[in-house]
Amino acid sequence: MRSLGLELHKDVLDELPANAKVILAATCVQRHSEVYRAFARCSNLRRSADFGRILDSIWRDASSEQLSREQLAQMQERALKLVPGQARTGVYDANAEMAALSLAYCVGTRISGKTSDLLYAARQAFVSIWTFLVNPIGRTPQIDMTSPGAVAQFESHQLVQAEHARQERDLSDVRRMLDERRAAEKIVNYLEERSKAEERSLLPIDALPHDTPSE
């Protein structure tokens, strides 16, 4: 898989302030939120609330940077615990794993300020889409992963191109707002609201099987 989205702009990202990197990582995680909620419903788990609480804390901290290193380390540990364990249902599991890893990398971006953590968070979106497209559970895979042209087919798929465009757009908007000297809170509010509106855009959740709310 070639570099996509934010991965194409490492040099640009290296020049951004640390909180801008966190904001970009959070946008990628936010689009995973509905995926994780679907996993929790299918698995009869109550974990999705913790996923949202951790992400909300990161959004708020991107404006104020009030969380201590100890608090952030605890949050990252909680995020990693959201990764599905060995007892898996087979539905949404891999996508939920990518969501939880993206969240952990997002927290890691806040801890380290490193572009590499941001890029790991962003890449999970494309890995999640790949998993969806080759997943044979309950339906015919859209891509035969054993086909010689599987990677090219994946990279040109509309879901991949849409997420690629969203990540490019988010970076462009963050850079523009920084140039305009917008306050961190205004940048956070704008990107958070938009990425929340796109939660069902990463994957067509309705197309995946066995999505029934737990009682």
SVG drawing of the C-alpha trace seen along z (x, -y; Angstrom):
<svg xmlns="http://www.w3.org/2000/svg" viewBox="-33 -36 43 52">
<polyline fill="none" stroke="black" stroke-width="0.4" points="0.0,0.0 1.4,-3.3 1.4,-6.4 -2.0,-8.1 -3.5,-11.2 -1.4,-12.8 1.4,-10.3 2.3,-12.2 3.1,-15.4 5.5,-14.4 7.8,-17.4 4.8,-19.8 3.6,-18.1 7.0,-18.3 6.7,-22.1 3.3,-22.2 2.9,-23.0 2.3,-20.0 -1.4,-20.8 -2.1,-21.0 -0.8,-17.5 -3.1,-16.3 -6.1,-18.0 -5.3,-16.2 -4.9,-12.9 -8.2,-13.4 -10.1,-14.0 -8.9,-10.6 -9.9,-9.0 -13.3,-10.7 -14.2,-9.1 -13.6,-5.7 -16.1,-6.3 -19.1,-4.8 -17.0,-1.8 -16.2,-1.2 -19.7,-1.7 -20.9,0.8 -18.3,3.3 -19.5,2.7 -23.1,3.3 -22.3,6.5 -20.1,7.8 -22.6,6.9 -19.9,4.7 -20.2,1.4 -16.8,0.1 -17.8,-2.6 -18.5,-5.1 -14.9,-4.9 -13.7,-5.4 -15.7,-8.6 -14.6,-9.8 -10.9,-9.5 -11.3,-11.2 -13.4,-14.0 -10.6,-14.6 -8.1,-14.8 -10.2,-17.3 -10.5,-19.5 -6.8,-19.2 -5.9,-20.2 -7.2,-23.7 -5.9,-24.0 -3.0,-21.4 -4.0,-20.9 -3.6,-17.1 -0.5,-15.9 1.9,-13.4 0.7,-10.9 -3.0,-11.4 -2.1,-11.0 -0.2,-7.8 -3.2,-6.4 -5.5,-7.4 -3.2,-5.7 -3.3,-2.5 -7.1,-2.7 -7.2,-3.1 -5.0,0.0 -7.4,2.0 -10.2,1.2 -8.4,3.3 -10.5,6.5 -9.1,9.5 -8.8,13.1 -12.5,13.9 -13.7,12.2 -17.1,12.2 -15.6,12.0 -17.7,8.9 -16.1,5.5 -13.2,6.9 -10.4,5.8 -12.0,2.4 -12.4,1.9 -8.8,2.8 -7.8,0.1 -10.0,-2.4 -8.5,-1.6 -5.0,-1.8 -5.7,-5.1 -7.0,-6.4 -3.9,-5.2 -1.6,-6.8 -3.7,-10.0 -2.9,-10.2 0.7,-9.3 0.8,-12.3 -0.2,-14.5 2.5,-12.9 5.3,-13.0 4.4,-15.7 5.9,-13.5 4.7,-13.4 5.2,-9.6 2.5,-9.1 0.1,-11.3 0.9,-9.3 0.3,-6.0 -3.1,-7.3 -4.0,-8.5 -2.9,-5.3 -5.3,-3.1 -8.2,-4.6 -6.8,-3.1 -6.0,0.2 -9.6,0.3 -10.9,-0.3 -8.7,2.5 -10.0,4.9 -13.6,4.0 -13.0,4.4 -11.4,7.9 -13.5,9.1 -15.5,12.3 -17.7,12.4 -21.3,12.4 -20.8,11.1 -18.7,11.3 -15.4,9.4 -15.2,6.4 -11.5,7.1 -9.8,10.4 -6.7,9.8 -4.9,12.7 -5.3,10.9 -2.2,9.3 -4.2,6.1 -5.6,6.0 -3.5,3.1 -4.2,1.0 -7.9,1.7 -7.8,0.8 -6.0,-2.5 -8.5,-3.6 -11.5,-2.6 -14.0,-5.3 -13.8,-4.8 -10.0,-5.1 -10.1,-8.2 -12.7,-9.8 -10.6,-9.4 -7.5,-10.5 -9.3,-13.7 -10.6,-14.3 -7.1,-14.0 -5.7,-16.3 -8.5,-18.8 -8.1,-18.7 -4.4,-19.5 -5.1,-22.3 -7.7,-23.8 -5.5,-23.5 -2.6,-25.3 -4.9,-28.0 -6.3,-28.7 -2.9,-28.8 -1.8,-31.3 -4.9,-33.3 -3.8,-33.1 -7.0,-31.5 -7.2,-30.5 -6.6,-26.9 -10.1,-26.6 -11.7,-27.8 -9.6,-25.4 -10.6,-22.5 -14.3,-23.4 -14.3,-23.6 -12.5,-20.3 -14.2,-18.4 -17.7,-19.4 -16.9,-18.4 -15.3,-15.1 -18.2,-14.2 -20.5,-14.8 -18.4,-12.4 -18.4,-9.5 -20.4,-7.3 -18.2,-8.2 -15.2,-6.1 -17.1,-2.8 -20.6,-2.0 -21.6,-0.6 -25.1,0.4 -23.4,2.8 -21.8,4.9 -23.6,7.8 -25.2,8.5 -25.3,4.9 -28.0,5.3 -28.1,3.2 -27.5,5.1 -30.3,5.0"/>
</svg>
